[in-house]
């Protein structure tokens, strides 16, 4: 991906910022979905890892990964944080007390602070998990507060099989998300599954329409940017080109003002190709450009809201499908027994 360093309209240098990247990411995600490619979903609940740590965790040799598993396995079995530390010591871990509790496994070179394992592994968080106030566990997907997140297939979850703490968290999580899903349906007055699918189709269509409108405005802005650039260049270089036409020694004059003459000829050629015979007023064009820019910002905001709604409804539908699947399973079992 190549960025032009200079804006054609105001000639200011391009400044990179997060907002630009959000726009690029959204467009990239849309293209990936259209072509059946995977889209990266940011895990807001986890901390970044170094490549070495990622590889170690992947191969099962990560000290942090092993410590997480040990802590998660012990939490349902202990009644206090102190007992957990004692059980870790009994398992061979060396404990270093202090402001931040650190642990070192047999054969490990450096101590690992519990808090570096993630937000659910600080001393306070572990105490809460032990007391039952919080049931979060290793790599648990953290839902947006107040939003609805996907239900977890506990039966097919490897994490649940490896950790009783995770399984407990997943069950509580599913109950909460099922309740939020039902509340969402009630708030939006959706009583039938067909109504839900119809609403999803409606919101998706509105989102696609907003995206198309946004593309159209962006294309007009791009075309207008080029037009403004060519008109501006034409007007700035016109005196030099007019003098060149009148010069007695054209070769000498051209050699002295070659840059302006080349730019003028290129601008004339571009304007003719665009079908411009009479030059529009530059100030009016710039005013129209500013209005289009405002329209683009408004469309972008609308598109963002609709895209969020599409995601939300998609999660709701998947949750409903998951709930209905669980409810139908016992019916199939009974039919098998009768047969």
C-alpha positions in Angstrom: 0.0 0.0 0.0 1.5 3.4 -1.1 0.5 6.7 0.4 1.0 10.0 -1.6 3.0 12.2 0.6 1.3 15.5 -0.5 -2.4 16.4 -0.6 -3.4 17.6 -4.1 -5.9 20.1 -2.7 -4.1 22.0 0.1 -0.5 20.7 -0.7 0.0 19.7 3.0 2.1 16.7 3.8 0.2 13.5 4.7 0.0 12.9 8.4 -0.5 9.4 9.5 -2.9 8.9 12.4 -5.1 6.1 13.9 -8.2 7.4 12.2 -6.7 6.8 8.8 -5.8 3.2 9.8 -9.3 2.6 11.1 -10.6 3.5 7.7 -8.1 1.3 5.9 -8.8 -1.6 8.3 -12.6 -1.3 7.8 -12.2 -1.4 4.0 -9.7 -4.3 4.3 -12.2 -6.2 6.5 -15.0 -5.6 4.0 -12.9 -6.8 1.0 -11.9 -9.9 3.0 -15.5 -10.8 3.8 -16.5 -10.2 0.2 -13.9 -12.7 -1.1 -14.3 -15.3 1.7 -11.1 -14.5 3.5 -10.6 -14.5 7.2 -10.9 -11.3 9.2 -8.8 -10.7 12.3 -10.9 -10.0 15.4 -9.0 -8.1 18.0 -9.0 -9.8 21.4 -9.4 -6.8 23.7 -8.9 -8.9 26.8 -5.4 -10.1 26.1 -2.0 -8.5 26.1 0.4 -8.6 23.2 3.1 -11.3 23.1 6.6 -11.4 21.8 7.3 -13.7 18.9 9.4 -15.9 21.1 6.6 -16.2 23.7 4.1 -16.9 20.9 6.3 -19.7 19.5 6.9 -21.2 23.0 3.2 -21.2 23.8 2.4 -22.8 20.4 4.9 -25.6 21.1 3.8 -26.0 24.7 7.1 -24.8 26.1 5.9 -21.4 27.4 6.7 -20.8 31.1 3.8 -18.3 31.2 1.4 -20.7 29.6 2.3 -23.5 32.0 1.9 -21.1 35.0 -1.5 -20.0 33.7 -2.7 -23.6 33.4 -1.4 -24.3 37.0 -3.1 -21.3 38.4 -6.4 -22.0 36.6 -6.3 -25.7 37.7 -5.8 -24.7 41.4 -8.3 -21.9 41.7 -11.4 -24.1 42.0 -9.5 -26.3 44.5 -8.3 -23.7 47.0 -10.1 -21.4 49.5 -7.5 -18.5 49.6 -4.7 -16.8 47.7 -2.2 -18.0 50.3 -3.3 -21.6 49.8 -2.9 -21.2 46.1 0.7 -20.1 46.6 1.3 -23.0 48.9 -0.1 -25.5 46.4 2.2 -23.9 43.7 5.2 -24.4 46.0 4.1 -28.0 46.5 4.0 -28.4 42.7 7.7 -27.3 42.5 7.3 -23.5 41.9 9.6 -21.1 43.8 7.6 -18.1 45.1 9.1 -14.6 45.4 7.0 -12.3 47.7 6.9 -8.6 47.3 4.7 -5.9 45.8 4.2 -8.2 42.8 4.2 -11.9 43.5 6.5 -13.8 41.2 6.9 -17.5 40.5 9.6 -19.6 38.9 9.2 -23.2 37.7 11.9 -25.9 38.1 14.4 -25.3 35.3 13.1 -21.8 34.6 15.8 -19.1 34.5 13.8 -16.0 35.5 10.9 -15.4 37.8 7.5 -14.6 36.2 5.3 -12.0 37.8 1.7 -13.2 38.0 0.4 -9.8 36.8 2.2 -10.2 33.5 0.0 -13.2 32.7 -2.9 -10.9 32.1 -5.6 -8.9 33.8 -7.2 -12.0 35.4 -3.9 -12.9 37.1 -3.2 -10.0 39.4 -3.3 -10.8 43.1 -6.6 -8.9 43.4 -8.1 -10.7 40.4 -7.1 -14.1 41.6 -8.5 -13.4 45.1 -11.8 -12.4 43.5 -11.8 -15.6 41.3 -11.2 -17.7 44.4 -13.9 -16.1 46.4 -16.3 -16.6 43.5 -16.8 -12.9 42.6 -15.1 -13.4 39.3 -14.9 -16.6 37.3 -12.6 -15.4 34.6 -9.8 -17.8 33.4 -6.9 -18.2 31.1 -7.5 -16.6 27.7 -11.1 -16.1 28.4 -12.7 -13.9 25.8 -13.7 -10.7 27.5 -17.0 -9.4 26.3 -17.6 -5.7 25.9 -19.4 -4.4 29.0 -23.0 -4.0 28.3 -22.8 -5.7 24.9 -23.6 -9.2 23.8 -20.9 -11.8 23.0 -21.0 -15.2 21.5 -21.9 -18.3 23.6 -19.1 -20.8 24.1 -19.4 -24.4 22.9 -18.2 -25.9 26.2 -18.4 -29.5 25.0 -16.0 -28.9 22.1 -13.8 -26.4 23.9 -10.3 -27.7 24.5 -9.7 -25.0 27.1 -12.7 -26.3 29.1 -11.3 -29.8 29.0 -7.9 -28.6 30.2 -9.2 -26.3 33.0 -12.1 -26.7 35.4 -11.8 -23.0 36.1 -12.4 -22.1 32.5 -15.4 -24.5 32.2 -16.9 -22.8 35.3 -16.3 -19.4 33.8 -17.7 -20.5 30.4 -21.0 -21.8 32.0 -21.5 -18.5 33.9 -20.6 -16.5 30.7 -23.1 -18.5 28.6 -25.9 -17.9 31.1 -25.2 -14.1 31.2 -25.0 -13.9 27.4 -28.2 -16.0 26.9 -30.0 -13.5 29.2 -28.6 -10.5 27.3 -29.6 -12.1 24.0 -33.2 -12.5 25.2 -33.3 -9.0 26.6 -32.0 -7.7 23.2 -34.9 -9.5 21.4 -37.4 -8.1 23.9 -36.1 -4.5 23.6 -36.2 -4.8 19.8 -39.7 -6.4 19.8 -38.5 -9.5 18.0 -40.7 -12.5 18.8 -40.1 -14.9 15.8 -37.0 -16.3 14.3 -38.2 -15.1 10.9 -38.4 -11.5 12.3 -34.8 -11.8 13.4 -33.5 -12.9 10.0 -35.6 -10.2 8.3 -34.1 -7.6 10.6 -30.6 -8.9 9.8 -31.3 -8.7 6.1 -32.7 -5.1 6.5 -29.7 -3.9 8.6 -27.2 -5.6 6.2 -28.9 -4.0 3.2 -28.7 -0.6 4.9 -25.1 -1.1 5.7 -24.2 -2.1 2.1 -26.2 0.9 0.8 -24.3 3.2 3.2 -21.0 1.7 2.0 -22.0 2.2 -1.7 -22.9 5.9 -1.0 -19.6 6.3 0.8 -17.7 4.9 -2.2 -19.6 7.2 -4.5 -18.8 10.3 -2.5 -15.1 9.2 -2.1 -14.9 8.8 -5.9 -16.4 12.2 -6.4 -13.8 13.6 -4.0 -11.0 11.8 -5.8 -12.1 13.2 -9.1 -12.6 16.7 -7.7 -9.2 16.6 -6.1 -7.6 15.8 -9.4 -9.7 18.5 -11.1 -8.7 21.1 -8.5 -5.1 20.1 -8.9 -5.1 20.5 -12.7 -7.0 23.8 -12.6 -4.6 25.2 -10.0 -1.6 24.0 -12.0 -3.1 25.5 -15.2 -3.7 28.9 -13.6 -0.3 29.1 -11.9 1.7 28.1 -15.0 -0.5 30.0 -17.6 1.6 33.2 -17.5 4.8 31.3 -18.1 3.2 29.3 -21.0 1.7 32.5 -22.5 5.2 34.1 -22.4 6.6 31.0 -24.0 4.1 31.2 -26.9 5.2 34.9 -27.5 8.9 34.3 -27.1 11.1 34.9 -30.2 13.6 32.2 -29.0 11.2 29.5 -27.9 13.9 26.9 -27.3 15.9 29.2 -25.0 12.7 30.2 -23.1 11.6 26.6 -22.8 14.9 25.6 -21.4 14.7 28.3 -18.7 11.1 27.5 -17.8 10.8 23.9 -18.7 9.1 22.7 -15.5 6.2 25.3 -15.7 5.7 24.6 -19.4 5.6 20.8 -19.0 3.2 21.1 -16.0 0.9 23.5 -18.0 0.8 21.2 -21.0 0.0 18.2 -18.8 -2.8 20.1 -17.1 -4.3 21.2 -20.4 -4.2 17.6 -21.6 -5.8 16.3 -18.4 -8.6 18.9 -18.5 -9.3 18.1 -22.2 -9.5 14.4 -21.3 -11.9 15.2 -18.6 -14.1 17.0 -21.0 -13.5 20.4 -19.4 -13.8 23.2 -22.0 -14.6 26.1 -19.7 -12.7 26.3 -16.4 -14.9 26.1 -13.3 -14.4 28.7 -10.6 -11.6 27.3 -8.3 -13.1 28.9 -5.1 -16.5 27.4 -5.8 -14.9 24.0 -6.5 -13.1 24.1 -3.2 -16.3 25.0 -1.4 -18.1 22.1 -3.0 -15.2 19.9 -2.0 -15.5 21.0 1.6 -19.2 20.1 1.6 -18.5 16.7 0.1 -15.9 16.1 2.7 -18.6 16.9 5.4 -21.0 14.5 3.7 -18.3 11.8 3.6 -17.8 12.2 7.4 -21.5 11.9 8.1 -21.8 8.9 5.8 -18.8 7.3 7.5 -20.4 7.8 10.9 -23.7 6.2 9.7 -21.8 3.3 8.1 -19.9 2.7 11.3 -23.2 2.6 13.3 -24.8 0.2 10.8 -21.7 -2.0 10.7 -21.9 -2.3 14.4 -25.5 -3.2 14.3 -24.8 -5.9 11.7 -22.2 -7.4 14.0 -24.5 -7.2 17.0 -27.4 -8.9 15.1 -25.0 -11.5 13.8 -23.9 -12.4 17.4 -27.6 -12.5 18.5 -28.5 -14.9 15.6 -25.5 -17.2 16.4 -26.5 -17.3 20.1 -30.1 -18.1 19.2 -28.9 -20.9 16.8 -26.7 -22.2 19.6 -29.5 -22.2 22.2 -32.0 -23.8 19.7 -29.4 -26.5 18.9 -29.0 -27.3 22.6 -32.7 -27.5 23.1 -33.2 -29.8 20.1 -30.4 -32.2 21.2 -32.5 -33.9 24.0 -35.4 -34.3 21.6 -33.2 -36.2 19.1 -31.9 -38.4 22.0 -35.4 -39.3 23.0 -36.4 -40.2 19.5 -33.3 -42.4 19.2 -34.3 -44.2 22.5 -37.8 -44.8 21.2 -36.5 -46.2 17.9 
